[in-house]
Amino acid sequence: MILKSISIEGFKGISNRIDLKLSPKLTVFFGPVAYGKSSILEAILWCLSCNSLKSKDWRKIQKMFEDIEIVNLRKPKAVVKIEYEHDGKEYTMFAETKTEKGYSFNNYDSGIFQELPIGELEITPFVRVLTTAQIRKFEFSEDLEALNIVFGVTFWRALANSCNKLAEEIHNREKEIIEKVLNWKREIEKIYLRTLKSYEELKSKIELNGISLDKIKQDLEELTNDEIDAQLSLEDLLSIARKMSNPYHNRIVELENEIQKRQRELKQLELEFTTIEDRIHKIKQALDKIEPKLDNLMRQPSKEILEDEKKKLEELYRSIVNYISNLETKKRNLESERFKKEEELSDLKVIYNRISEFKRELDTINSKLKDFEQGLDRKWNDLKNKLDELNERKIKLEEKLGEESKIVEIIEQAIDLMKDDICVVCGEEGGLTKAKKRCDILKKNREEDFKRLEEIKKEIEKCNKFLNTIEEMIRKRNELIYKANIIEQAINNELKKADVKSLSELEDKINKLTNDIYNLIKEVNKINEEIRNKEKEKKEIDTKLKELGEKIIKILKIREEINSEFEAIGINARNLSLEDLVSKINELKSELQEMIFKKKSLKEKIDKIKQTIKKSEDELRKLKVEVDLFDDRKKKLIRQISDLIEYEGYIKKIKELEEVIDVVSQDLNEIYQILRQYEEKRIFYLKLSETILTFIKELIKQKLNEFNELVNKFYKSLYEHPEFREIRIKFDQKYRIAVIDSSGNEVGYEEILNTSARNAVRIAISSACSYYGLGKSEFNLLIIDEPQLYLDSKHKEKFVKDFLPMIYEKCQIILATNDKEFWDYIKQYCPRDAKLYEIKDWTLKDGPKIEEVI
């Protein structure tokens, strides 16, 4: 099976569609880093993976490509199409994404590829062997355990592991059964011992307390004052004991009801007593506070007089505030005018300074212009005319020299044709001599013309230099004139901004504004002084208003306090005059005397009820003692009967447990027989596993001899080392790489070989895998990305010249590189039917620009 062509669109860095033919032997992509080479390789891998048997589990595909962004940012989806050949027939497969991330996809295959399980053996990050020989994919770089697949021992390893697993499961089952049996046995023993211990403790308790059935019946007859039937069981006696009632219960209930009735009566009298006492206390407290405050209130001036005076001061205060507000408005207007004039003054000063600076600069430019020579333009015209004349003379001389050279050439050709001294044209004698003489004269004239031409050229060069100097001076002069014009224009613009025609007019305008601002400041200061005086007057009135307000508040506060005290004892005194308040105080004093007399009468009634309650409570306490004694005897009797019932139950339970223990002993013998059968099976599986592992070890050692020959063959085609010329894969408990030196001794692999040599070893191993095991499959593809890393020039050539030809005879290779030297070797040594592509450019919008190299 061979891949014939591929079409890619919207995959990673490939935006627009590209169509590429693939060689059955070797296809190479060359281009700079990040130009889309790896995108092409990964597109092939993705399409093949999506159409293999493994695509039935899309999560495997997602895991394989989770580190890359499959869909191009400028495209809605990625589409990859591959055409391939199998048994002489051509088929097509494609894959396209369904989501932005590209994890889910649509796929189609018209051939057999969809029935093949793709396997991938990845020996290094840049060498991948794709095959249909194995189902599983290896996702590691240097794990030599992949050789188990190459040597076909994965089945035997899986069988050995299954045997070990079965033995372990049997062992776990044995432990589980033994653990359950032991727990069961321990639990039964624990129950039996716990029951036996409780039986012994209860037996000792009964014997110690002298508990017997006769004594219990006797105590029961005493408590019930009734004869007990001798045939009754312990359960019947327990029922009788629990149903016994207390003989003192009725009298206790009567006393408790009487006490509750007296307590309710006492509570009502105490509540009435507390109310009267509280009323007496409130009246006394109110009188103590009201009388001094009322006396103080009567000595204060009238509230109406104070409020009149306050009203007049408030009117005066408002008039002063309005006057101050008018002054501040005037002040703000003046300050606003002053601010505008100061802004205008500041702008004019900036303009004045800028114009002054421009004038100084203009003076400097005029001074420099005086230093230039007069008549520069006339000198430039004279030199230009002279140059034109010299160039015209030069052209004429060059034309003359050309004609003379042609004539000399013709005469020299004619001289070569003349024999003896006869002219080839007219046949006259002496023609050769005349021709030579004419040629010499022409050559002499040509030499003189050459000298004159050189003199003219020197004079032209001298004139050009002088002309360049004059042109440079003219350019500088013109620049200064242009700059001076710009400055003069800038000065005029600044004067227009200031709305003046000259600098002196600007100075007058600045002085006028300065005087206006000074006058405004004086006027504002005068207003500020007047405001300060009015503020002082306002402050004095404000102080008087506060004093009046405090006096009014004090009077209102005293009256409010008197009202609050009256309200505390239930009297509304807010609208009463001072005379009415005095009358109310006299009424309160009369009420106080009546309350004191009523309080004394209630106290006598309360004391009498308390004595009655005390007598009833004493009698109740005595009866409760008798009740407690009866209850204690009843509880003790019930406990003794319960102990005898429990004692008989323990005797019965012990007999039952002894019968269960006999049955358990018989069951344990059967379980021990089952455990012996489990042990025999476990030993069988362990021996079978050991036998399989021994077979695997011998099989690997046998196949390693042939495999190591391939590894060394490929290694030597990739790399030459003066000392370490042989590589072997060895197997003890696991695979390892061994390096053999020229003396036949084994040395360390990682410690001895450099990075380049180690990479050569890995490539050799992957290629040997392809030849030995994976090459026998229907489909075998080797993808190599940047294999030249860590290779010097010599080994780059060996890789292309010696290694690749051995591989592409059995395996289709697709390779990518950015190394120019490596690319040149490929072009030199590649097979005739190889496909070589060079990526010339890459853009975000279009992707890579690829050209085939013929």
C-alpha positions in Angstrom: 0.0 0.0 0.0 1.5 3.4 -1.1 0.3 7.0 -0.6 0.1 8.7 -4.0 -1.0 12.3 -3.2 -2.4 14.6 -0.5 -4.6 17.6 -0.5 -4.7 19.9 2.6 -6.8 22.9 3.5 -7.4 24.8 6.8 -5.0 22.5 8.8 -2.7 24.3 11.3 -0.5 26.8 9.4 -2.0 25.8 6.0 -4.8 28.2 5.2 -5.5 27.9 1.4 -5.7 24.5 -0.2 -2.4 22.8 -1.4 -2.2 19.6 -3.6 1.0 17.5 -3.5 2.1 14.4 -5.3 4.0 11.8 -3.1 6.9 9.5 -4.2 6.6 5.8 -3.4 10.1 6.0 -2.1 11.2 9.4 -0.8 9.3 12.8 -0.5 11.2 15.7 1.0 10.0 19.2 2.1 12.6 22.0 2.5 12.0 25.5 3.9 12.7 27.8 6.9 11.4 27.3 10.4 7.6 28.0 10.9 6.9 27.8 7.1 4.4 24.8 7.4 6.6 21.7 7.0 5.5 20.1 10.2 1.9 21.0 9.4 2.1 18.9 6.3 3.5 15.9 8.2 0.9 16.2 11.0 -1.9 16.5 8.4 -0.9 13.1 6.9 -0.7 11.5 10.4 -4.1 13.0 11.4 -6.0 11.8 8.2 -4.5 8.3 8.5 -5.4 8.1 12.2 -9.0 9.3 11.6 -9.5 6.6 9.0 -7.9 3.6 10.8 -9.7 1.2 13.2 -8.6 3.3 16.1 -10.9 6.2 14.9 -13.8 4.3 16.3 -12.7 5.6 19.7 -12.3 9.4 18.8 -10.8 10.0 22.3 -7.7 8.2 21.2 -7.4 10.6 18.2 -8.0 13.6 20.6 -5.2 12.4 22.9 -2.7 11.9 20.0 -3.3 15.5 18.7 -4.1 17.4 22.0 -0.9 19.5 21.8 -1.7 21.2 18.5 -4.4 23.6 17.2 -5.8 21.5 14.3 -8.0 24.1 12.7 -6.5 27.2 11.0 -7.6 30.5 12.6 -8.8 31.8 9.2 -10.8 28.7 8.2 -14.0 27.2 9.6 -12.7 23.6 9.4 -9.7 21.5 8.5 -9.9 19.1 5.5 -7.3 16.5 4.5 -7.6 14.2 1.5 -5.2 11.3 0.6 -5.1 9.1 -2.5 -3.4 5.7 -2.1 -2.7 2.6 -4.2 -3.3 -1.0 -3.0 -2.9 -4.1 -5.2 -2.7 -1.9 -8.3 -6.0 -0.1 -7.6 -6.4 3.5 -6.5 -8.5 4.6 -3.5 -9.4 7.8 -1.7 -9.7 8.7 2.0 -10.4 12.1 3.7 -11.0 13.6 7.1 -12.6 16.9 8.1 -13.2 18.5 11.4 -16.7 19.1 12.9 -15.7 21.5 15.8 -13.5 24.5 16.2 -11.0 22.5 18.3 -11.0 19.7 15.7 -11.5 16.8 18.2 -14.5 15.4 16.4 -14.4 14.7 12.7 -16.1 13.2 9.6 -14.1 10.5 7.7 -14.4 8.4 4.5 -12.3 5.7 2.9 -13.2 3.9 -0.4 -10.6 1.2 0.1 -9.3 -1.3 2.8 -7.5 1.2 5.0 -10.5 1.7 7.3 -10.2 -2.0 8.2 -6.5 -1.8 9.1 -5.4 -1.0 12.7 -2.7 1.7 12.5 0.2 1.3 15.0 2.8 4.0 15.6 6.3 3.1 17.0 7.8 6.5 18.1 11.5 6.0 18.9 12.5 9.7 18.9 10.5 13.0 18.8 11.4 13.3 15.1 11.3 9.8 13.8 7.9 8.0 13.5 7.2 4.6 11.9 3.5 4.1 10.9 2.4 0.5 10.3 -0.6 -1.8 10.2 1.3 -4.6 11.7 0.3 -3.8 15.3 -2.8 -2.4 16.9 -1.4 -0.4 19.8 0.3 3.0 19.5 3.5 3.6 21.5 3.7 7.1 23.0 7.3 7.2 24.3 10.7 8.2 22.9 13.4 5.9 24.2 11.4 3.0 25.7 12.9 -0.1 24.2 10.0 -2.2 25.5 8.6 -1.5 22.1 10.9 -4.3 20.8 8.5 -6.8 22.5 6.0 -6.0 19.7 8.8 -6.3 17.0 9.8 -9.8 18.4 6.2 -10.9 18.8 6.4 -11.6 22.5 3.6 -9.3 23.6 1.2 -12.2 23.6 3.4 -14.3 25.8 4.1 -11.4 28.2 0.3 -10.8 28.4 -0.2 -14.5 29.1 2.4 -14.5 31.8 0.9 -11.4 33.3 -2.6 -13.0 33.2 -1.2 -16.1 35.0 0.4 -13.9 37.7 -2.9 -11.9 37.9 -4.9 -15.1 38.3 -2.5 -16.4 41.0 -2.8 -13.0 42.8 -6.6 -13.1 42.5 -6.7 -16.6 44.0 -4.3 -15.6 46.7 -6.6 -12.6 47.5 -9.6 -14.9 47.6 -7.8 -17.2 50.0 -7.0 -14.3 52.3 -10.5 -13.1 52.0 -12.0 -16.5 53.0 -9.5 -17.0 55.8 -10.2 -13.5 57.1 -13.9 -14.1 57.1 -13.6 -17.5 58.8 -11.4 -16.0 61.5 -13.7 -13.0 62.0 -16.7 -15.4 62.2 -14.9 -17.6 64.7 -13.7 -14.7 66.8 -17.2 -13.2 66.8 -18.8 -16.4 68.1 -16.1 -16.8 70.8 -16.6 -13.2 71.8 -20.4 -13.6 72.1 -20.0 -16.8 74.1 -17.4 -15.3 76.5 -19.5 -12.1 76.9 -22.6 -14.1 77.7 -20.7 -16.4 80.2 -19.2 -13.4 81.9 -22.6 -11.7 82.3 -24.0 -15.0 83.6 -21.3 -15.2 86.3 -21.6 -11.5 87.3 -25.4 -11.9 87.7 -25.1 -15.1 89.6 -22.7 -13.5 92.1 -25.0 -10.5 92.5 -28.0 -12.7 93.3 -26.1 -14.8 95.8 -24.6 -11.6 97.4 -28.0 -9.9 97.9 -29.7 -13.1 99.0 -32.3 -12.9 96.3 -34.9 -15.8 96.3 -38.4 -16.4 95.0 -39.9 -16.9 98.5 -38.4 -13.6 99.8 -39.7 -11.7 96.8 -43.3 -13.0 97.4 -43.1 -12.1 101.0 -42.0 -8.5 100.2 -44.7 -8.2 97.6 -47.5 -9.3 100.1 -46.2 -6.6 102.6 -46.4 -3.8 100.0 -49.8 -4.8 98.5 -51.4 -5.9 101.9 -52.7 -8.9 99.9 -51.9 -12.7 99.7 -49.8 -13.9 96.7 -50.6 -17.1 94.8 -47.7 -19.6 95.1 -48.1 -20.9 91.5 -47.4 -17.5 89.9 -44.4 -17.2 87.6 -41.6 -14.6 87.8 -43.2 -12.6 84.8 -46.6 -12.6 86.7 -44.9 -11.3 89.9 -43.1 -8.6 87.8 -46.4 -7.5 86.3 -48.0 -7.3 89.8 -45.0 -5.3 91.2 -45.2 -2.8 88.3 -49.0 -2.2 88.8 -48.8 -1.5 92.6 -50.1 2.1 93.4 -48.8 4.4 96.1 -51.3 4.7 99.1 -50.3 8.4 99.9 -50.9 9.7 96.4 -54.5 11.0 97.0 -53.6 13.1 100.1 -50.6 14.6 98.3 -52.8 15.7 95.4 -55.3 17.3 97.8 -52.5 19.3 99.6 -50.9 20.3 96.3 -54.2 21.7 95.0 -54.8 23.6 98.2 -51.3 25.1 98.2 -51.7 26.2 94.5 -55.0 27.9 95.4 -53.4 29.8 98.3 -50.4 30.7 96.1 -52.6 32.2 93.4 -54.4 34.3 96.1 -51.0 35.4 97.5 -49.7 36.3 94.1 -52.7 38.5 93.4 -52.3 40.4 96.8 -48.6 40.7 96.3 -49.2 42.2 92.8 -51.7 44.7 94.3 -49.2 45.5 97.1 -46.3 46.0 94.5 -48.6 48.3 92.4 -49.4 50.5 95.4 -45.8 50.5 96.6 -44.6 51.5 93.0 -47.2 54.3 92.9 -46.0 55.6 96.3 -42.4 55.5 95.1 -43.2 57.3 91.8 -45.2 60.1 93.5 -42.4 60.7 96.0 -39.8 60.7 93.3 -41.9 63.1 91.1 -42.5 65.5 93.9 -38.8 65.6 94.8 -37.9 66.6 91.2 -40.9 68.8 90.2 -40.9 71.2 93.2 -37.3 72.6 92.8 -37.7 72.8 89.0 -41.1 74.7 89.3 -39.5 77.1 91.7 -36.6 77.7 89.2 -39.0 78.2 86.3 -41.0 80.9 88.2 -37.8 82.9 88.8 -36.9 82.9 84.9 -37.9 85.8 82.6 -40.9 85.4 80.3 -40.5 83.3 77.2 -42.6 85.7 75.0 -40.2 88.6 75.9 -37.2 86.6 74.9 -38.7 85.5 71.6 -39.6 89.1 70.7 -36.0 90.3 71.2 -34.7 87.3 69.2 -37.0 88.1 66.2 -35.6 91.7 65.9 -32.0 90.5 66.0 -32.8 87.9 63.3 -34.1 90.6 60.9 -31.0 92.7 61.4 -28.8 89.6 60.8 -30.6 88.8 57.5 -30.1 92.4 56.2 -26.3 92.2 56.9 -26.1 88.8 55.2 -27.8 90.2 52.1 -25.4 93.2 52.0 -22.4 90.8 52.3 -23.8 88.7 49.5 -24.1 91.7 47.2 -20.5 92.7 47.9 -19.3 89.2 47.2 -21.2 89.2 43.9 -19.5 92.4 42.9 -16.1 91.0 44.0 -16.6 87.9 41.9 -17.4 90.0 38.8 -14.3 92.1 39.3 -12.1 89.0 39.9 -13.6 87.4 36.7 -12.7 90.5 34.7 -9.2 90.5 36.3 -8.8 86.8 35.4 -9.7 87.5 31.8 -7.3 90.4 31.5 -4.5 88.3 33.2 -5.1 85.5 30.7 -5.0 88.0 27.8 -1.8 89.6 29.3 -0.2 86.1 29.6 -1.0 85.3 26.0 0.4 88.6 24.8 3.6 88.1 26.8 4.1 84.7 25.2 3.5 86.2 21.8 6.0 89.0 22.6 8.7 86.6 23.7 8.1 84.4 20.7 8.4 87.4 18.3 11.6 88.5 20.1 13.1 85.1 19.7 12.1 85.1 16.0 13.8 88.5 15.5 17.0 87.3 17.1 17.0 84.2 14.8 16.3 86.4 11.8 19.2 88.7 12.6 21.5 85.7 12.8 20.3 84.4 9.4 20.8 87.9 7.8 24.3 87.9 9.2 25.1 84.5 7.7 23.7 85.6 4.3 26.2 88.5 4.2 29.1 86.0 4.3 28.1 84.4 0.9 29.9 85.6 -2.3 28.1 87.8 -4.7 27.3 86.5 -8.2 27.1 82.7 -7.3 24.3 82.2 -9.9 26.5 83.9 -12.6 29.5 81.7 -11.8 27.2 78.6 -11.9 25.9 79.6 -15.4 29.5 80.2 -16.7 30.7 76.8 -15.4 27.6 75.0 -16.8 28.3 76.5 -20.3 31.9 75.5 -20.1 31.0 71.9 -19.1 28.6 71.7 -22.0 31.3 72.9 -24.4 33.9 70.4 -22.9 31.4 67.5 -23.1 30.6 68.4 -26.8 34.4 68.3 -27.6 34.7 65.0 -25.7 31.9 63.4 -27.7 33.5 64.6 -31.0 36.9 63.2 -30.0 35.4 59.9 -29.0 33.6 59.7 -32.4 36.8 60.6 -34.2 38.8 58.0 -32.2 36.1 55.4 -33.0 36.4 56.1 -36.7 40.3 56.1 -36.6 40.2 52.7 -34.8 37.9 51.2 -37.4 40.2 52.4 -40.2 43.3 51.1 -38.4 41.6 47.7 -38.0 40.6 47.6 -41.7 44.1 48.5 -42.8 45.7 45.9 -40.5 43.4 43.2 -41.9 44.4 44.3 -45.4 48.1 44.2 -44.6 47.7 40.6 -43.5 46.2 39.7 -46.9 48.9 41.5 -49.0 51.8 39.5 -50.5 55.0 41.0 -51.5 54.5 44.8 -51.8 51.4 44.8 -54.0 48.1 46.4 -53.0 45.2 44.0 -52.7 42.8 46.6 -54.0 44.4 48.2 -57.1 47.3 45.8 -57.7 49.9 48.6 -57.6 53.4 48.0 -56.4 54.4 49.7 -53.1 50.8 49.2 -51.8 52.0 47.4 -48.6 54.5 50.1 -47.8 51.9 52.8 -48.3 49.4 51.0 -46.2 51.9 50.5 -43.3 52.9 54.2 -43.5 49.2 55.2 -43.5 48.5 52.9 -40.5 51.4 54.4 -38.5 50.2 58.0 -39.2 46.7 57.0 -38.1 48.0 55.3 -34.9 50.1 58.4 -34.1 47.1 60.7 -34.6 45.0 58.4 -32.5 47.5 58.6 -29.6 47.5 62.4 -29.8 43.7 62.4 -29.8 43.7 60.0 -26.7 45.9 62.5 -24.9 43.6 65.4 -25.8 40.6 63.3 -24.6 42.3 62.6 -21.3 43.0 66.3 -20.8 39.4 67.2 -21.6 38.1 64.5 -19.1 40.4 65.9 -16.4 39.2 69.4 -17.1 35.5 68.1 -17.0 36.1 66.4 -13.7 37.7 69.6 -12.3 34.7 71.7 -13.5 32.3 69.2 -12.0 33.9 69.4 -8.6 33.9 73.2 -8.7 30.3 73.2 -9.9 29.3 70.9 -7.0 30.9 73.3 -4.6 29.0 76.3 -6.0 25.8 74.3 -6.1 26.2 73.4 -2.4 26.8 77.1 -1.5 23.7 78.1 -3.5 21.7 75.4 -1.8 22.8 76.6 1.7 22.1 80.2 0.7 18.6 79.4 -0.6 17.9 77.4 2.6 18.8 80.4 4.7 16.6 82.7 2.5 13.7 80.2 2.8 14.1 80.0 6.6 14.2 83.8 6.9 10.9 84.1 4.9 9.3 81.5 7.1 10.4 83.4 10.3 9.1 86.7 8.9 5.8 85.0 8.1 5.7 83.6 11.7 6.3 87.1 13.1 3.4 88.5 11.0 1.2 85.6 12.2 2.0 86.3 15.9 1.2 90.0 15.4 -2.1 89.1 13.9 -2.9 86.9 16.9 -2.2 89.8 19.2 -4.3 92.1 16.9 -1.5 94.6 16.4 0.6 95.8 13.5 4.0 96.2 15.2 6.1 95.1 18.2 5.9 98.6 19.8 2.1 98.5 19.5 2.2 95.2 21.2 4.3 96.6 24.1 1.7 99.5 24.6 -1.1 97.0 24.7 0.7 94.9 27.4 1.4 98.0 29.5 -2.3 99.0 29.3 -3.5 95.6 30.4 -1.0 95.6 33.4 -2.4 99.0 34.6 -6.0 97.7 34.3 -5.2 94.6 36.3 -3.6 96.7 39.1 -6.7 98.9 39.4 -9.0 95.9 39.6 -6.8 94.4 42.4 -7.1 97.7 44.4 -10.9 97.7 44.0 -11.2 94.0 45.1 -9.1 94.7 48.2 -11.4 97.6 49.1 -14.5 95.3 48.9 -12.7 92.6 50.9 -12.1 95.2 53.7 -15.8 96.1 53.7 -16.8 92.4 53.8 -14.6 91.8 56.8 -16.2 94.7 58.8 -19.7 93.4 58.0 -18.7 89.8 58.9 -17.5 91.1 62.3 -20.9 92.9 62.8 -22.8 89.7 61.8 -20.7 87.6 64.2 -21.7 89.9 67.2 -25.4 89.6 66.3 -25.0 85.8 65.9 -23.5 85.6 69.4 -26.5 87.5 70.9 -28.9 85.2 69.0 -27.2 82.2 70.4 -27.4 83.6 74.0 -31.2 84.3 73.6 -31.7 80.9 72.0 -29.9 79.2 74.9 -32.2 81.1 77.5 -35.4 80.0 75.6 -34.1 76.4 75.3 -33.4 76.4 79.0 -36.9 77.6 79.9 -38.4 75.0 77.5 -36.2 72.3 78.8 -37.3 72.9 82.5 -41.0 73.0 81.4 -40.4 69.8 79.4 -38.8 68.1 82.4 -41.7 69.1 84.6 -44.2 67.7 82.0 -42.2 64.4 81.7 -42.3 64.0 85.5 -46.1 64.5 85.6 -46.5 62.1 82.6 -44.4 59.4 84.5 -47.2 59.4 87.2 -50.0 59.5 84.6 -50.8 63.3 84.6 -50.9 65.4 81.4 -49.6 68.9 82.4 -48.6 70.3 79.0 -51.3 73.0 78.7 -51.4 73.9 82.4 -50.4 77.3 83.8 -47.9 77.7 86.7 -50.8 78.2 89.1 -52.5 75.0 87.9 -49.2 73.1 88.4 -49.0 74.2 92.0 -52.6 72.9 92.6 -51.7 69.5 91.0 -48.7 69.1 93.4 -51.1 69.6 96.4 -53.4 66.9 95.0 -50.5 64.4 94.7 -49.5 64.9 98.3 -53.1 64.0 99.5 -53.0 60.8 97.2 -49.7 59.8 98.7 -51.1 59.7 102.3 -54.0 57.4 101.2 -51.7 55.0 99.4 -49.5 54.6 102.5 -52.5 53.6 104.6 -53.7 51.0 102.0 -50.2 49.4 101.8 -50.2 48.7 105.5 -53.6 46.8 105.4 -52.4 44.6 102.4 -49.2 43.6 104.2 -51.2 42.1 107.1 -53.3 39.9 104.7 -50.2 38.7 102.9 -48.5 37.5 106.1 -51.6 35.5 107.2 -51.8 33.6 103.8 -48.1 32.8 103.9 -48.4 31.1 107.3 -51.3 28.9 106.0 -49.2 27.8 102.9 -46.2 26.9 105.2 -48.2 24.5 107.3 -49.5 22.7 104.1 -46.0 22.5 102.6 -44.6 20.9 105.9 -47.3 18.2 105.7 -46.6 17.6 102.0 -42.9 17.1 102.6 -43.6 14.4 105.2 -45.9 12.6 102.8 -43.3 12.7 100.0 -40.8 11.0 102.2 -43.2 8.1 102.7 -43.9 8.0 99.0 -40.1 7.8 98.2 -39.7 4.9 100.7 -42.6 3.0 99.0 -41.2 3.7 95.5 -37.6 2.6 96.5 -39.0 -0.7 97.9 -41.1 -1.2 94.7 -38.1 -0.5 92.4 -35.8 -2.8 94.4 -38.4 -5.6 94.2 -38.8 -5.1 90.4 -35.0 -5.1 89.9 -34.7 -8.4 91.9 -37.5 -10.1 89.9 -35.8 -8.8 86.6 -32.4 -10.2 87.7 -34.0 -13.6 88.3 -35.6 -13.5 84.9 -32.3 -12.5 83.2 -30.4 -15.2 85.1 -32.7 -17.9 83.7 -32.3 -16.3 80.2 -28.5 -16.5 80.3 -28.6 -20.2 81.3 -30.8 -20.9 78.2 -28.6 -18.7 75.8 -25.4 -20.5 77.0 -26.9 -23.9 76.0 -27.9 -22.5 72.6 -24.4 -21.1 71.9 -22.7 -24.4 72.8 -24.9 -26.1 70.2 -23.9 -23.4 67.5 -20.2 -23.9 68.3 -20.6 -27.7 67.6 -22.1 -26.9 64.1 -19.4 -24.3 63.3 -16.6 -26.7 63.9 -18.1 -29.1 61.3 -18.4 -26.2 58.7 -14.8 -25.1 59.3 -13.5 -28.5 58.2 -15.3 -28.1 54.8 -13.9 -24.5 54.4 -10.3 -25.7 55.0 -10.8 -28.4 52.3 -11.8 -25.6 49.8 -8.8 -23.5 50.8 -6.4 -26.4 50.0 -8.0 -26.6 46.4 -7.4 -22.8 45.9 -3.7 -23.2 47.0 -3.1 -26.0 44.4 -4.5 -23.7 41.6 -2.4 -20.7 42.7 0.8 -22.8 42.7 -0.1 -24.1 39.2 -0.5 -20.5 37.7 2.7 -19.3 39.4 4.7 -22.2 37.8 3.1 -21.6 34.4 4.0 -17.9 34.5 7.6 -18.7 35.4 7.8 -21.2 32.5 6.4 -18.5 30.0 8.9 -15.9 31.2 11.8 -18.3 30.7 10.5 -19.0 27.2 10.2 -15.2 26.5 13.8 -14.7 27.6 15.2 -17.4 25.4 13.0 -16.2 22.4 14.3 -12.6 22.8 17.9 -13.7 23.1 17.5 -15.8 19.9 15.9 -12.9 17.9 18.3 -10.2 19.2 21.3 -11.7 17.2 19.5 -11.1 13.9 18.1 -7.8 15.1 21.5 -6.5 16.3 23.0 -7.2 12.8 20.4 -4.8 11.3 21.0 -2.2 14.1 24.7 -2.1 13.4 24.2 -2.0 9.7 22.0 1.0 9.9 24.2 2.7 12.6 27.3 2.4 10.5 25.5 3.9 7.5 24.5 6.9 9.7 27.6 7.4 11.9 31.3 6.7 12.0 33.1 6.6 15.4 36.9 5.8 15.5 36.5 3.9 18.8 32.8 2.9 19.3 31.8 1.1 16.1 29.3 -1.5 17.3 25.9 -1.1 19.0 24.0 -4.0 20.6 20.6 -4.3 22.2 20.9 -6.6 25.3 18.2 -8.1 27.5 18.4 -9.2 31.1 15.2 -8.4 32.9 14.7 -5.5 30.5 16.2 -4.1 27.3 19.2 -1.8 27.3 21.6 -0.3 24.7 25.2 -1.4 24.9 28.2 0.2 23.2 31.2 -2.0 22.2 34.6 -0.4 21.9 37.4 -1.6 19.6 38.7 -4.0 22.3 35.4 -5.7 22.5 34.6 -4.2 26.0 31.1 -2.8 26.8 31.0 0.9 27.9 28.1 3.2 29.1 25.7 4.4 26.4 24.6 7.8 27.7 28.0 8.7 29.2 30.1 7.8 26.1 28.2 8.8 23.0 27.5 12.4 22.1 24.0 13.7 21.2 24.6 13.2 17.5 25.7 9.6 18.0 22.8 8.8 20.3 20.3 10.2 17.7 21.9 8.0 15.1 21.4 5.0 17.4 17.7 5.8 17.9 17.2 6.2 14.1 19.0 2.9 13.5 16.8 1.1 16.0 13.6 2.5 14.5 14.7 1.5 11.0 15.7 -2.0 12.2 12.2 -2.3 13.7 10.7 -1.4 10.3 12.8 -4.1 8.6 12.6 -6.8 11.1 8.9 -6.8 12.2 6.9 -3.8 11.0 8.1 -4.0 7.4 6.1 -7.2 6.8 2.8 -5.3 7.1 0.5 -4.1 4.3 1.3 -0.5 5.1 4.7 0.9 6.2 5.4 4.7 6.3 8.4 6.4 7.9 8.0 10.1 8.7 11.1 12.0 9.7 11.0 15.7 10.9 14.4 17.5 11.0 16.7 14.4 11.2 19.8 16.5 10.7 19.7 17.9 14.2 23.0 17.2 16.0 24.6 15.8 12.8 27.8 17.3 11.4 28.4 17.7 7.6 30.0 14.3 7.3 27.1 12.4 9.0 24.5 14.5 7.1 26.0 13.1 3.9 26.1 9.5 5.3 22.5 9.8 6.3 21.4 10.7 2.8 23.9 8.7 0.8 24.1 5.4 2.8 21.1 5.2 5.2 18.1 6.5 3.2 18.6 4.1 0.2 18.5 1.1 2.5 15.2 2.3 4.0 13.1 3.5 1.0 13.5 0.1 -0.8 11.1 -1.3 1.8 9.4 1.7 3.3 7.8 4.9 2.0 9.6 7.9 3.5 8.3 11.5 4.0 11.0 13.8 5.4 11.1 17.5 6.3 14.2 19.7 6.9 15.3 23.4 7.2 19.0 22.7 6.8 20.4 24.0 3.5 23.5 21.7 3.5 21.3 18.6 4.3 18.9 19.7 1.4 21.8 19.9 -1.0 22.9 16.3 -0.1 19.3 15.1 -0.7 19.2 16.8 -4.1 22.6 15.1 -5.0 21.8 11.5 -3.8 18.0 11.1 -4.0 16.5 8.4 -6.3 15.2 9.5 -9.7 11.5 9.1 -8.7 11.8 11.2 -5.5 9.5 14.2 -5.0 11.4 17.3 -3.7 9.4 20.4 -2.6 10.8 23.8 -1.5 8.6 26.1 0.6 9.5 29.6 -0.7 7.3 31.7 1.5 4.5 31.6 4.1 1.8 34.1 5.1 -0.9 34.0 7.7 -3.6 34.6 5.1 -2.6 32.0 2.4 -0.3 29.6 4.2 2.9 28.1 2.6 3.9 28.8 -1.0 5.4 25.4 -2.3 7.3 24.8 -5.5 8.4 21.3 -6.8 12.2 21.0 -7.5 12.9 19.2 -10.7 
